[in-house]
Amino acid sequence: MHSFIKSAVTAVALSILGAMPAQAQERPLCVEQACLGMTLAEAASLKLAPAGMLAFKLDDQHGQSYGLDGAGQRVRFADQGDMDGDVIRQFTARVKTICRFESAGARLKVGDDQHVLVFNPVMRNGKGQLVLTEIARMLPKKMTSEQVQQAVAQAQKQYGGAYTAQWTKTVTRPNVALYDEMIMARSIVLRIPTENVADALMAQPGCAGK
């Protein structure tokens, strides 16, 4: 797993209105129907790959993450894992309040390309929600320098001013960049600004007392 995905396991949220330019809010960064900022419930309609052995688990007693159901009872779930449409629908049906959450992923295939999606918490109108914060297009491991530059040129053409040549650990606006690690496969990564909301999640009614 990429180090940038591993770094996303802390509870984070989008600075949607404060950090994003108005133009970026109107035209979110997307790959097909998957758009940064969309909610987990909205992502249920995407053609996600089956989660398989790495599926995100509800009623998981090993992790530290949890939320509340409609009756205010605690629902434990995994700290990490992959979601598909079925897992998303189960999660949204049972978990009505998110109290503590690290991250969840999903996989989306568009043509011959594999994309890794990352979901993290955001506070909207005083309530925690999960939203799509990263989309990584995984490039083939065996690519020539020319092929990598062609992929970069395609991203620059598709995303315009959102593309930056320099990868940074954090971003202050919607961003697209090449993530290049010698050991792992390269990827074209779409990201939006995030901030820590762990305390805000726990401040929701019923969370701290559970």
Summary of the structure (lengths in Angstrom):
residues: 210
radius of gyration: 17.2
end to end distance: 32.4
largest distance: 56.9
contacts: 642
relative contact order: 0.22
helix: 27%
strand: 31%
